[in-house]
Amino acid sequence: MAREIKLIILLMILMLVTTWLWYQYGSRYVGYLYDLNTQSREILDLKSSSLNIVSESVEADPAKALAQFARKGVRIVVGPPTSGKASIFLPYLRKFNMVAFSATVSSSSVLRSGYVFSLTPSNERMISVLEHFLQELGVRNLLLILDPLNAEYSEEYLVLGKKFNVKHIRYFNEKSVSKIDLEDVDMVILTLNSRDAARASKLLRQMRPDIKLLGTDSAMSQDLINFGGNSVEGMLVLYPHKIEREPELELIEDCLKLLENYRFLTPEQFRRFIQTNVLKSGGYNVYFSGHSIVRPIFLYVVKSGRFEVVGTWRE
């Protein structure tokens, strides 16, 4: 009998040690999906995290990339940066029972899946705030420039047609813009990445120097100014973060800090935590309501080669 009790105690100790080791080392493995079309690759060079990061490009085969993550015991993936790529990886997140924690995905349809969470509010929230600012600015006739490579994100902005007069084009290259008619357009809204937004803005300002431009959160990056130059001067950008450095990198760092401070062994544990706790991001207390994070949203203007806040929306 005494021998059996000793055996049970030994097994309990082994279980505790195994659990502790799993918690200490297994929970430190995090997948990371970067996109060379955004600033996300630079995080790997900064080496600012104590996590064991297993990285892969969003251009990799999704099944092979997540299988590689699974072999390392990964359950939480940071990224991908865009909604279009998130939609491609979504079936494999389900297959491998992982969740993605992105800094910048905002497609409402992707976020509703329950497998992708983001520090950027859903398009539903962003568009609601955008409508408020557009009404304040007194614009009615809009031209939307959509991104066919990130359609899951940009196509959701077509809902603006319910409250405004909206025309739209899809941007493949500069030729997509060269023949559009801007005569009756009050404002052009660009749902492109920062470099494409800069290129399109140059052409638009050549066609009509006084045209009003507004970039959605996908356009927010120092690259917008670096590549756009004087063409983006006076351009508005809607973004849910108070910028200090490179905005995308700041939000990715917030994702990594949360995973460093709170160890998650399962996707279910992560979901419960993130949906029931107040989080810190960008110096603000933020929280999830439904499938979207709730946080302040800022309207910026490009002025003298810098982003300056000209409006704020808080719930």
Residue, then its C-alpha position, 0 to 999 in steps of 0.5 A: m500500500a505504501r509503495e502504491i502511495k509513493l508511486i501515485i505521489l511520484l506520478m503527480i510530481l512528474m505530471l506537475v513537472t511536465t506541465w511546468l515545462w510545457y508552460q515554460y517552454g511550449s507557451r513561448y513558441v509563437g508563429y509569425l506571419y510577415d508580409l514583405n509588402t508591409q513593415s512586418r518583416e522588420i520585427l524579426d530584425l529588431k529581436s525585441s521579444s523573448l518569445n521563440i518566434v517561428s516565422e514564415s512569409v505570407e507567400a508560403d504555402p499556408a498548409k505547409a507553413l502552419a504544419q511547420f508551426a504545429r511541429k513546434g507546438v505553436r497555438i498562437v500566430v502573430g499576423p498576418p498583416t492583411s485581411g486578404k492573406a488572413s482569409i487565405f490562412l483561415p481554413y488552415l488555422r481551423k485545421f490545425n486548431m490555431v488562432a491568429f493575433s494580428a496587429t492590422v487585420s480589420s475585415s469584419s468577415v475575417l474577424r467574425s470567424g473566431y480564429v483571427f483577432s486584431l488590435t485594429p478595429s473591424n471595418e464596421r467600426m472604422i467605416s462608422v467613424l469614417e462616415h461621421f468625419l465625412q459628414e463633418l467635412g461636408v462631402r457627398n460624392l466619393l471615389l473609392i480606390l479598391d485593392p484587388l489584392n486585399a479585396e476582403y478588406s477594401e471591398e467592405y468599404l463599398v457599404l459607404g454607398k448606402k449614405f454617400n454617392v460612390k463610384h469605385i475602381r480597382y487599382f492594379n497599377e497607375k493605368s487604373v487611375s489615369k482615365i478616371d473622371l474627377e470632375d464631380v468627385d468631392m473626395v477620393i478614398l484610397t484603401l490601398n497599401s502605403r506605397d500604392a496609395a502614394r503612387a495613386s495620389k501622385l497621379l490624382r494630384q497631377m490630374r486635379p491638384d485640389i482633389k481631397l484625398l483620404g487614406t484608410d488604415s491600410a495606407m498608414s505608414q511612413d512610406l506614404i510620405n516617403f514615396g508620396g512626397n508633396s503629392v500627399e501633403g494635406m491628405l487625411v488618414l484614418y488610423p486607430h493608434k497614436i503614432e510615435r514611430e512606425p505604426e504597424l511595428e508599434l502594434i505588432e510589438d503590442c501583440l508580442k508583449l501581450l503574449e510575453n506577459y500572459r502565457f497561453l497553452t491553448p487557443e481557447q484560453f487565449r480567446r477567453f482571456i482576450q474577450t474578457n479582459v482590458l488590454k494595454s495598447g499604445g498607452y490606452n486601455v482597450y477591450f473587445s466587444g463582439h469580434s472587434i477591439v474598441r479603442p480610440i480612432f484618430l484622423y490624421v493629416v499629412k502636414s510638412g511631411r508629418f502625420e498630425v492629429v486633427g480629429t479623435w473618436r472615442e466610444 
